[in-house]
């Protein structure tokens, strides 16, 4: 996956997390509780959101790493298959040039 694609995925994830935190903060601000209780709840939610964001980012990096490894393996196998096909083609051309007498 390209650097640009990874950046876009990270941006979307970050926007989602920030939206979730903002929504939780707004809900707490309009809830009928004291200022101290609201600040405590906001602090807890902020920590939870931060932990969730870090976990989501870690999972995203692991997913991208695994996909990159799969893609690299597939490309390597494709290259090997092409090289093998080229060698078989060269052998067939050489055999054709030698003619049926020289094959043993």
N, C-alpha and C positions, 0 to 999 in steps of 0.2 A: 504494500500500500504506500502511496506517495506521502511525502512530508505534508503536503497541502491537505490531503484527506485526513491524516491524523490530526492536524490542527483544527479542521472543521469539526471532527467528531468531539474533540476536547472542548471546543467552543460551545457546541450544543449541550454537552453534559454540564459544563459550568453554568450556562444559562438556566438549565433545568434546576440545578441545585440552588442557585441564587433565587430563582422564582419560588421554590419551595420554602426557603428560609424567609423570604419577604412575606409570603402568605401566612406562615406560622407567626411571624412577628405582628402582622396586622391583626390576626385573630386574637392574639394575646392583648394587644393594646385596646381593643374594643370590648374585651371581656371585663365583667364587673369585679375586679380585684384591686387590692391596694397597690401603690406604686412599688413598694419593696417586693411584694409577691410577683408583680409583673416583671420587674428587673431580674429576679431570680429565675423565673420561667424563661425569659428571653435568653439569659446566659446559658441555661441548660440546653435550650433548643439550638442555640448557636454552636455549642460544643458538639451536640449530636449531629447537626448539619455538617460541621467541619469534618467529623469522623466519617460520616457517610460519603462526603465528597472525596475524601482521601481514599476510601475503600473503592469507590466507583472509579476513580482515576487509576488505582492500582489494577483493578480488574480490566479496565480498558487497555492499559499498557500490556498486560499479560495476553489478552486476546489478540492485540495487534502483533505482538511478538510471535505468537503461535501461528497466526495467519501468514506472517512473513516467512516463517520456517517452512510451512507447507508449500507456499508459492516457490520458494527457493528450491525445495526438493523436486517439485513438479518440473521446474525449468531445467534442472540438472538431468532429470530422467529424459526429458524431451531432447536435450542436446545429445545425450548418449544414444538415444534411438536414432536420431538423425545421422550421427557419425557412423553408427552401425549400418544404416541403410546406404550411406555413401560408400562405405567399404564393400558392401555386397554388390553395389552397382559397378564399382571399379573392377571387382573380381569377375563379374559377368562380362564386362567389356573386354577385359584381358583374355578371358577364355574364348570369347567370340573371335578376337584377333588371332589367337593361336590356332584356332580351327579345331576340328574334331580329332585330328591325328595326335595332337600333343596332350590331350586330356587323358589322365590315367587315374 
